[in-house]
Amino acid sequence: MLPCLSSVVRRSRGFVLAITGTICLALSAGGERPASGQRWPLGEDGIQAQRLHQAPYFLTGRKIALGQVEIGRPAQFGLDKLVASPPRFRLAGVFFRNQAAVPNTHLDVHAAMVAEVLIGKDKQFSGVAPQARLYAAALGPVKETFQPEECLTSQFIARQNGGDVRAINLSFGDSLERDPRWPALLDGQSLFSLCLDWLSQTEKVLFVVAGNQGDGGIPIPTDHYNGMTIAYSTLGTDSPQFNKVDFANLSGQSLGQRLFRPESNQNNRRSVSLIAPGSQIITYDLVGKRQRVSGTSFAAPLVTGTVALLQEAAERLQAQGRLGQTLDYRQPAVIKAILLNSADKLQDDAQGHFLGMTRTILTKNNQTWLQSSAYQNSTIPLDAEMGAGQLNAFRAFQQLQAGSWPPTAPVPPLGWHYGQLDGLSRVHYTLAQSLRGDSFVSVTLVWERTVRLLDTNHNQEYDPGENFQAEPLNNLDLQLLDLDNPGGPWPVCLSNSRVDNVEHLFCAVPRTGHYQIQVNASGPNPFSHQAYALSWWTVPEL
């Protein structure tokens, strides 16, 4: 049994903790990488990012800027002299809120370990994106830090690197008890949650938030809309793979359990976007000792780091002319749609019916996606525990590499597109090839919630004392139509949530034939202007 540090925001054991869930620490045994990638989340049994580090891809996040915001910060070589050994990474910048960091202040072991997972350069246990540029900011003592300071700091980090930061990792959370609203609910209306959605729109940055876990109590901003909230997986029973949602995640809906009800989103809106490995992860603390750690805090940076790999790949593909002239891959909604759509759910069979997925993901109760309410109910796009499934960096790369395909002509079996309902109530993407009967399709639709800054001093940036206002969420629906139906196009599966800004299809086509993906604007007050990201993966007829 590992000693676990409490998830409640407070000072504990000599350093600041402000994490979404429990961290369990133990000295790791031995100095070699575990056989077959066990407990090494980048390997074949984890997110398969190691493939992208190697030939012929050589993707390491080079020149891509990422951000990290936490209560404390990692140490910077050459600035901080109190750490016992130099960190195994170099940061692009370290800050205290929106100012330069003071040497030897606000150092935090938790932030250091998260940075290791993101950009660590250890030869045996490297980070996901070891050559990415990481800007890290400390919020400072909990008793002096509230949502205005959290928003201000996130804004400052989002504007680093000349305003080109692609993703920001938040491995911490705030308590509903500290929210000044009454009653305080997980409804996306807290200042910090609104702030993240506003920054996502204005700065084009994807926020990756560690999910709530452990004893709960710090769920803000897991109720944001435009970013991603991450739960964590552990090794399955008698399995070397990360393939099961860990029991420590508070990622399920309330289901009548009083303890969990305050930690659940309102209106049955899903909070978890993806899961990623987060159990027994090997990293280093501030004094250079190797540790094994567990928690959503270490699953989230796997997703954030993967964003850097995808952005580096997209920059390279675009320079080669393989993505045309579009820069749409920089849109947070596009990367979110790609990550969700390429996630692992069910291990593929020998015939390729399950899109080449590498493993079957299990909930805490050992249920698969096919037993989930998300599969059985069209109004629920994601599973309460696993979201869209488990992150697979290599499959996400394959999805990205397939390229952007507008609906002006038939589209290939695999691809994505950043489009807009501009005076239209629906858009059709006709698949150019016939699909194989009984094969599964995966289609994901993502759009942003619009949030306005109530900018009292008109300087176009958030200042403490200002607030935000969310516009009503536009409602988009997603359908897969059978074009060979004798009576005309017929929907064979659909996703039509009224409360989420994600729709997701994962269903089998009933027969070999021609199909079409349809994006619909719907609701009591139909609208005509809404940008969206669409990502699809299908199996063409042999």
N, C-alpha and C positions, 0 to 999 in steps of 0.2 A: 504494500500500500504506500503510495507516494505521499509525502507531506504536501498538503494543498494550501495555498494562500487564499484568503477569503475574497469573494468577488465584490464585496461592498467597497465603495470608494472611501478610502481612508489611508492613514499612514500605518505601515505594518512591517515589522522585522527590519527596521532601519532604512526603508526606502518607500517611495510613494507608489501606491497601487491605484490605478484608475482604469480597470479593465472590464470588458464585458464578459464576465464569467470567472471561473476559477483557473488559476495557473497551478499545475502540479509540477514539482521540480524533483529531480533525482540525478545524482552524478551518473553519467553513462559509463558503461563498462567497455574497456578496450578502446583501440584507436582506429579500427578499420571500419570501412563502410559495411553495414550489415549485408549478409549474403542475399542475392537476388533483389536488392533494393528495399528490403524490409525496413520499416520505420524511416526510410529516406524518401520523403514525399515527392521528390522530383523524378524518381525512377519509374520503371515499368509498372510497379505495383501501386504507384501514386498517380500524379497528374501527367506523367510522361513528358515533362519539359526537358528532361535530359536529352531526348532525341533532338530537340531543337538546338541544344548547345553544340551538338556534334555535326560532323559532315553529313550531308552537303549544305546544311542550313546555317550553322555557326551564328545562331541568334542568341544574344546575351543582353539585349536592352541597350545597346550602344547608342549614346547621344539622346536617349529618351529620358525626359524628366518626370520624376515621381515625387509625391509629397508624403509626409508622415506627420500627424498631429496627435500628441498624447499629453498626459499630465507632465511627464518628464521627457527627457531627450536622450539619444545615444551620445556617446563621447566622440569628439572630433580630434583626429590625430593632429598634433601641433598646437592645439588650443587648450585642451584639458590635460592637466598634468597629474591629477589625482588617481587616475585609473592605473591598475597594476601592470597592464600590458597593452600595447597598441591594439586597437580594434582591427578586425579582419575586413574592414571596409573603409572607404573614404567618402565622406559626405560632400555634397556640392555646396551646402550651406546649413548652418545651425542657428536657431533663433529662439528668443523668448517672446512669445506672442508675435508682435509685429516689429520687433527690434532685434538687433544682433545679440547673440548669446554672450553672456559674461562667462569667462573661463571658469571651469570647475563648479558651475552652478546648475541646478535642476537636472543633474545626471540621474538616470533611472535604468535599472537592470532590465525591466520589462521592455522599455523602448529600445534598448540595445539589442535584445534578442529578436524583436520584431524586425529591426534593421538588418540583422544577420540573415533572416529568412528572405528579406527582400533583395539585398545586394551583397551578401557575404561572399568573400573571395577565398574561403578555405578550400584547399585542394580536394579534401575528401567530402566535405558537406557544403557545397557552394549554395549561394542564394539563387533565387529564380532568375533574377536579372542582374548578374554581378557587375555589369558595366553601365547600368543605368545611373542617371544623376539624381540623387536623393536629397531633397530639402526637408529638414526635420525641424519642428518647432515644439517647444515645451509651453504648456499652458500655465504651469506654476501650481502652488499649493491649492488643494481642493477648496479650502475655506475662503479663498480669495478669487476663485474662478467660477463663473457661472456661464449661462448660455451666451450672453453678449460677447464675453471674452473668447469663447469657443468659436463663435461665428467670425469675429474679427481675425483670429489667428488662421482659420481655414481660408478666409479671403486672402490674407497676406501670402500664404503658401501657394494658393492657386495662381497668384500673379508673379511667381518667381520664374526664372529662366526666360525672361522676356515675355511673360504671359503665356508660355507654352508648357504647361504641366498637364500630362495626359490623365493621370489618376492620382488620387490621394487616399492613403490608408488611414483608417480610424480604428485602432484597436483599443478603444475605451468607450465609455458611455456615461450618461448622466441619469440621475434618479428622477422618477416622477414626483417624488416628495420635494425635490428642489425646483420643480416647475411652478412658477407663480400663478398659473391659471387655476381656476377652480370651477368644476373639477378638472384635474389634469388627466388626460386620456391619451392613448396612443392612436391619435387620429390624424397625424401628420401636420398638426397645427402648432406645435411647439416652435419657439423662435429658431432653435438650432436646426430642426428638421426642415422648416421653411427656408432657412439660410442655405442649406446644402442643395435643395432643389433650385434655388435662384442662382447659386454659383455654377451649378451644372449647366444651366442655360447660358449664362453670360460669359463664363470662362471656358466652356467646352471641356470640362474636367469630369471624369467619372469617379464618384466617391464609393469606396469599398469599405463597408462597416462590419465590424465583428458582431455576430449575433449574441443575443442575451443567453446566459447559461448559469450553471451553478445554482446559487441561492436566488438568482434574479436580482431585481432592485435597481438596475441601471440600463433600462432599455432605450432611452433617448440617445441617438436619433435613428433607431432601427425602423421607425415608421416613416422614413422618407420615401419618396416615390421614384425619383430619377436616378438614384444610384443602385447599389446592390448590397444586400445583407447576407452574410455568410454564416452558415452553421458548420459543424465539423464532423468528420468521419473518423472511425477507428478501424483497426484490423478486424475482419470478420472472424467468427468462430472457426477455428481450424483452417484459417485462410491467411496467406501471406499478403493479401491485398487490402488496401483501404477500401472498404465497400459497405460499411454500415454506419448509420447515424449514431453518434455516441449518446449514451443516456444523459450526459451532463447538459445537453442542449435544452434550453427552454424554447424550443422551436415549434412545438405543437400548439394548436388552438386550445382554448380554455376547456371545452368539453365538461363543464360543470365542476372543475377542480378549483376551489376557491384560491388556492395558493398561486395558481398560474393565471387566473383571470386578469389581474392588473398588468400582466406582461404580454397580453395578446392585442393585436391590432383591432380597431373597431370595425364593425360591419363585416366580419369574417374575411377582411382583406389579408392576403398572405404577406408575411414579412420576410420569409427566407427566399432568397433568389437561387442560391447554389449551396452545395456543401463542398468542402475540400478537406484533405487530410489535416488532422490537428491533434493526433494522439501520439505521445512519445516522440515528438519531433526533436532532433538533435540540433543544438545551437550552443552559443557561448554567452556567458554573463559578462559583467563589467570587469571582472578580475581575470578573465581569460579561461575560466574553467568550463569544460564541456558539460552541458546539462541536457537532460531530456525533459521536455515541457509539453503540456497538453492544454488545449483551449481554443476557442474561436479566435482568440488574439493571434494565433499562429496559422490558422486556416486563411484568414482574410489576406495576409500579405502574399500568399501563394496566388491568389486571384489578382491582386494588384501587380505583382511581378509579371504575371502572364500578360497583362495589358501591355507592359513594356515590350515583351517579346513580339506580340502581335503588331504593335505600332512600328517597331523596327522593321519587321517583315513587310508591312504595308508601305513604308517609305522606300524600301528597296524595290518592291514590285512596281510602285508608281514610277520610280526613276527608270525602270526598265521598260516602261510603257505597257505593263501587263494589267494595270488598273485604269488605263486611259488617263484622262486629265482630272479625274475626280479626286477631291480631298475628303470625301464623305467618310472615309475610315476614321477621321479624327472626331467625328460626332460621337459623344458618349453613348447615345442610343444604339448606334450601329455596333459598337463593341459589345454592349450589353446583349443585344440580340444574338450576336455570334456566339458569345460565351454560353448563353442559355440554350441555344439550339443545338450546340455540339456536345452538350453534357452527356455523360454516360448514364443509362437507365437500365438496360437489359443486355446481357452478353449476347453477342451475335451468334447465330447458328451457322452451320457450314454453308448455307445457301445465301447468306448475306441479307436476310430479311430484316435484320435489326440494325442496318446502316453502319455496320462495322464497329459497333460499340464493344468496349473491351471487358466490361464486367456488369454483373447485376447488382444494383444498389438496393440495400435493405433498410427499412425503417427500424426504429428501436424494437418494434414487435415482430421483426423479421418479415414484413410485408414488402412486396415489390410494387413497382409503379402500376402494374395491372390491377392491383387490389386497392389502389388509392382513390380517394374521392376526385382527384384531379383527372384521372382517367375515366371515371364513371359519370362525372357531372360536368356538363359543358360550361356552367357558370363559374367553375373553379379552375383557373389555368395552371396553378402550381400546387405541388404537394406541401402540406403544412410543415413537414420535417425536412424534406430534401430539396424543396424548391423544384427546379427543373432537372435535378440530378447532380452528379458529381463532376466537378471541373476536370476537363481533359484538354491540356494545353495543345497537344499535337492535333487532336481533332479540331480544335478551334482554329489552328493554323490552316488546316485543310479547308475549313469553311471560309475563312478569309481569302485564301488563295484562289478560290473558285471565282471571285470577282463580282463586280456590281453589274446587275442586269436590269435595265428599265423594262416596264411592261409594254413598250411600244412594239415589241416583237416577241415571239415565243422564247421562253427562257430555258436554260439547261437544267438538268436534274439537281444540281447543287449550286447555290449562289446566295446573294444578298442584294439589297437595294435600299437606298435612302430616298424616299419619295414624299409626295405631298398630295393631300386631297385638296385640290385647288378648283373650287366650283363644282366638284363631283361628290356624289354620295357613295360611290364605290369604285374600286380599281381592280382590274383582273390581271393576273399573271398566268398565262397559259403555258403549261409545261410542253416543251417541244417534243419530248419523247414519251412514248407510251410507258406507263408504270406497270411493274410486275404485280400480278395478283397476289394477295396475302402479305405483301411486303408492307413495312411501316413507313410512314412519312413523318417528318418532324418539321414543324413550321412555327416560327416565333415572330410576334408583332410587338413592337415597343414604341411608345410615344411619351412625350414629356408632360408633366403637370406644369402649367404656367404659374409662376410666382412673380409678383411685382414687389420691388423695394419701395417702401413709403419714404422717399428720399427728401427729408425735410430741408436739408441744406443744399440740395441739388448738385452734389458733387459726384454723383454716379457711383458711389461706393457706400458700403454699410458703415455706419458709425454707431457706437453704443448709444442707446436711447431711441434709435430708429426701430422700425418693425417691418414686417412683410405682410402681404395679402395674397392668398392663393385664389386663382380663378377657378370656377367650377371645372371639374375634370371632364374633358371631352370623352365620349364613349366610342371606341372602335371595336368592331367584331371581326372575326376571322373564320373563313369557311374553306373547305376543300370540296370542289364540285366535280361530279361525274359527268363528263361531257358526252358519254355514249349512252346515257339513259334515254330510252325511247320517247319519254315524255318531255325531254328537254333537260338542261343542266340541273342536277339534283345534288343537294348537300349530303355528303356521306359522313362528314364529321365537322364540328364547329366548336369555337371557343367564344363565349359571349358574356364574360364577367361584366358586371355593372359598377364595380368598385375598384378594380385594378387598372393600371396603365400598362399591363402586359397581357397578351393573349398567347396561348400556346396549344398547338395541336400535336398529339403523338397518337396516331391511329393507323390501323391497317386498311389498305385499299381493298374493296371487296372482290375485285376482279381485274384482270389485265385490261388496260384501256387508257383513254386519254382523260387527263384531269386538269383542273384549273384552281389556282389559289385566288380567293377573293377577299379584299379588305373593304369593310363596310363602315360608313359613318352611321350611327344609330342613336336613338334616344328620343325623349319627348321634344327636344329642340334641336333638330339636325343642324349641323354646321358644315361649312364647306372648305375651311382652311385648317389643316392640321398636318404638320410634318410627322413622319413615322419611319421606323427602320423595320425592314422585313428580312428574315433569314429562313432559308428552306434547305432540306436535305431529303432526297427521295431515291428510290431504287428503280432505274429504268429497266424495261423489258430486255431480256437477253437477245 
